[in-house]
Amino acid sequence: MIIDIHGHYTTVPAAQVEFRDAQLAALADPAAPAPEPAKVSDDAIRESVEGNQLRILRERGGDLMLFSPRASSMAHHVSDPATARVWAATSNDLVARVVGLYPEHFAPVCQLPQTPGGALDDSVAELRRCVDAGFVGCNLNPDPSGGFWDSPPLTDEYWFPLYEAMVELDVPAMVHVSASCNPNFHALGAHYLNADTTAFMQFLEGDLFTRFPALRFVIPHGGGAIPYHWGRYRGLAIRMGRPDPATLLANVFFDTCVYHQPGIDLLAGVIPIENILFASEMLGAVRGADPDTGVPWDDTKSYVDALGLTEEQRHQVFEGNARRVYPRLDARLRAAGK
C-alpha cells in the first residue's frame, strides 16, 4: 500500500469559499449577522476531487491520502475565536464528507481553531470532536500570527493542554503554518520552510519529549532546512550542552514533500528511513512539471522510487512508518482488512 500523508483540500467547492468571504465581511461590519455555513452537495464534492486529488493519486499509483483543510486557508491570524471555531469545524466537516464518499482513498486530518495568543481550549475541543468522528491526526500551527512569531515556542507550557489531549487520543500533529501576513516571508517559499526549521530548533533547545515521551510530530516539506544542515544542529547541540539532535527522532518525523531528486537523495541520506513518511502535498504549493525532466514537481513517488531502497525500506517509507506514527490510521486500515 502507498500512503501519502500530506494532502490538502485545495479544491473546495465555490460555496465554501463564498462562506469564508462572508465570514470575513461580517467581521468587518459588527452590525452584520454571522453567515450560515455553506450548503455543499455531494455532487459538488465529487466534482472537486475526482478530477484533481483522487485522479492524480490513482494515476501515480497511490492508494490513500491523509487529507486536511487547505493550509493557507486556515488563516489563524484572524483573531476572532468564534469565527475560528466555525471555520475550523466547517472545514473539517467538509474533509469528513470527502472521506465518507471515498473511504478507500482518503483519511481525515483536522484543522484547529487557533488564534494569535488565544487559549487552546477550543483547539482541544475540536481535536476531540474530530477524533471521535474518525480523524487520525491534526495540523498544528506554531505561528498563528502569520509570520510575526509572537506565540511561545512549541516547548512552552502554553501548548501543554493540546499535547495532553494528543497523547491521550494517540494522534500526531503535523507542524504546519498557514498564510503569511508578513511581506518579508513568501508563504510557500519562505514561511512554510521557516516554520519547519524553527520547530525542530525549538525541540532541540527544550526538553518537551522528557515531559511527553509519547508525543509525535511530523515536520513537513522534508523538514525545511534540517536535513541539509544536520551538521549545524549537531554542532549547536554540543555548543549548548544539549543532546544530539538524533535523540529527537523517537518523536519527530519528516515527510517527502521535496520537489527534486537531489533533495530526496539528501533527505534519505541524512534522516533514518524509519523517520521518513511518503507525502506529496500534491495540488499544493508547486504545480506543473520540471521543464528539464518532464516529471511533475510534486510526483514525489518517482523520486522515492529512484532512491534504490530495499523492499523493506520501501515498505517503511510508503506504508509502515505512516501506520506507526498514525496509529488511528493503522486501526482504520486493519478494520478494513488492510
N, C-alpha and C positions, 0 to 999 in steps of 0.2 A: 504494500500500500504506500502511496505517496501522499503525505500530508503537508500542506502549505499552511504554516502557522500565522501568516501575516497577510490578511486581505481586508480591505475596507469597502464599505458600501458607498462608493464614489459616484454611483449612477442612480441615486434615489429618484423616484418619480417626481415630476414637477410640483405636484401638490404639496409634498413635504418641504420643498424649497420655498414655496409661497407661504406656507405656515410659518417658517422661520422668519421670513421677511416681515410678516405681520407681527410676530412676537417682538422683533426689534423696533418696529414702528410704534408699537404700543408702549414700549419703554420710553420712547422719546416724547410721548404725549400722555401724561398722567391721567387725563380725562378719558382716554380711550379704553374700552373694555378689553380684557385678555382674549385673544383669538381662540377659537375652537381648534383642536388638533385636526390635522388633515384627514380626510376620508380617502383612503387609497385602496383600490380594488386589487384582488388577487391577480387579475389580468395585467394591471399596471406593474405590479411587482415582477411577474413573469417576464414582461417585455423589458424591464430594466436590467435583468441579469442574464436572460437566456442568450442574448447576442453579445454579451460582454464577459463578465467573470466566469460564468458557467461554460460558455463556449470555449474560452481560452484555456480554462482548467482542463477540459476534456481533450482539446487539441494537443496540449503539451504533455499528456499522459498522467495528469494529476488525478487524484481520487477525491480528496476532501480538503476544504479550506476553512481555517478559523476566520470568522467573518465578524467585523465590528463596524460601528459607525465611522463615517469619514473623519479622519483625524483632524484635518484643517477646519472642519465644521463644528468640532466640539466647542470651540470658541469659549474657553474657560475664562478669558479676560472679561467677558460680560459679567458684571459683578452682582446682579440681582439674583438672590438664591432661589426665589420662586420660579423665575424664568429658567434657571439652570436645572431645577428639578424636573420641570415639564419637558424641557428639551431633551434631557438625557433619557427620560422614560419613554418619550415618543420615538426617539431614535433607536433605542434598544428594542422596543416593541416591533419596530419595522424590521430590524435584523431577525428577530424571533420569527416573524412571518416568513421571511425568506427561508429560514431553516425549516420551518414547518412545511413549506412547499417542496423543498429539496433536501430532505434529511440525509440522503445518501452522500450529499456533496458539500454540505456546509454544517459547521458547528458554531454556536454563538459566543462572542466575547463582548463584554459590555463597556460602555462609556460611563464615567462617573460624573455627577453634577458638582464638580469642583468650581470654586470661585477664588479670586485672589485674596489670600488671607482669611478665607472663610473657614468655619468649623467643618469638620469632616463627618458630622452626624448624618447628613443627607447622603453622602457618598457611601457610608457603611450601610445605610438602609437600602439604597439602590443596589448595592452589591448583593445583599441578602435576598432582595426580591428577585434579582436576575438569576442567581444561583438556584433558588427554589424553582425557577422556570426552566432550568436546564442549561444555563450558561456555564462555560468551563473556565473562564478567566476574565480579567479586566484589563483595561488600559489605564495607566496612572500617569498623570501629567506632573512632572516635578516643578514646572514653572507656569502656573495658571495665569500669570500676568501677561504672557505672550512676548517674552523676550527681555523683561526687565529684572527678572530673578529676585523678587522680593519675598519669596517663600523660604522657610528654613530648609536646610539641606535634608536629603532623604533619610539621614541618620538621626534626625532630631525627634524628640518625643511628640512633637506636633502630629507626626504621621502614625504614631503607635496605635491609636484606635482602629485605623484601617488595617494595619498589619495584623493586629489581633484577630480581626474578622477573617482576613485572608488565610491565616494559619488554621483557624477553627474550621473554615469551609474547605480548606485544602485546595486553594486556587492560586495560581501565579498571577503576577502583573507584568504586562509589557510596559516598559518605560517609554512613553510616547507623548511628546508635546503636541500642541495644536498650532493655531495660526500665530504668526509673528506680528506684533504691533510695533516693533522697533525697526525703523528703516535701515539700521545697520546690519540686520540679520535677515537675509532672504529665508523664507520659511523652509523651503525644500533643500536649498543648497548650503545653508548655514545653521539655522535654528535647530532643525531636527538633529543634525550631526553634533552640534554643540551640546545638546541635551544628553545624547547618548554618552558622549565622552565625559561630561560633567558628572553624570550619575555614577559612573564607575569610579571616578576620583573621589566622590563623596563616600562611597562604600569603602574605598581604600583608607581613607582618613579616619573612619569610625569603627565602632565595634557592634554594628547592628546585628550581625548574624550570631554573635555570642548571646544576645538577648533573644533573638528569634531564629534559632537554628533550622527551623523548617520553612522559613520564608524563601520564596523563589521569585527571581526577576528574570525577564528576557530583555536584553538590550538589543534593539532592532538595528537595521541598516548596517549589519556586520560589526556592530559595536563602535560606530563612529571612528575615532582615531585610535582606539585602544590597541587593536592588533598591530597596527603599523608602528606604534610607539611603545610596544610592550617592554622594551629595554628601559625606556624612560621611567615607566611606572615601577619597574623593579628597582631601579636606582633611587627613585624618590622614596620608595618604601624603606630602603636601607637608611637613607638620609634622615627620614623622620622617625626611625625606630619602629616602623610598622611591619606587620607580617608581609611576606611576599604576596604579590597580587594573585598568585596561583591558589592561595588559600581561599579566595573568594569564589572559586569555581565550583564549590559544592552548592552554591546558592545563586550564581549568576550565569546566564546562558546567552548565546548570541545567535542571531538568525543570519540567513544568507542573502539578504537584500543588498547585494553588492553587484554593480552592473557592468563588470568586465572580468575577463578571465584572470588577469594578474591579481586583481583584488581578492577573488575567491581563492586563488592559489595561496596568497599570503594568509588569509584567514585560516585555512586548513593547515598551514604550516606552523602557525603560532598557537592557535587555540586547540585544545584537545578535541578529538572527534566527538567524544561523549557530551561536549558542551555546545555543539553546533546543531541547530534545528533548521531544516529546509523552509524557505519562505521566498516569496517573490514580490509581494506588495503590488501585484500586477493590476493595471489600471489605476496606478497611484501616481507617484512623483514624476517618473520618467517614462514617457511613452514613445512609440516608434521603434526604429531599428538602428543599430550601429551601421553607418554607411560603409565602414571598412570590411565588415564581416557579413552583413545582411541579417544578423541574429538580433531579434528584439532585445532591447536593453534589459527588460525585466524577465527574460526567459532564463532564469537562474538555474533551472534544471539542466540546461545544456552546459553551463559552466561546472556544475557539480559532477555531471556525467564525465567531464573531461579531466577530473582530478585523479583518475586511476585508483579509486578506492577499492578495497576488498568488498566482497559481498556483505560481510558482517558490518563493515563501516558504512556502506550504502544503506543498509537496513537501519542503522542508528540514525543517520542524518535524515533520511526520508520518512521514518516512522517511529522507531524505537525511542529516540530521545523525546519526541513530542508526547508520546504516551506516558513517559516517565515524568516529564515536567508538568504535564496537564493530566493528572490522574482522573479527573472527571471526564475528560475526553476518552481516556482508556476505558473507563467503566461504560461509557456510552457505546463505544465500539464493541466491547465484549457483549453487551446486552443485545447488540445487533448480530452477534455471531461472527465478529471480525477480530 
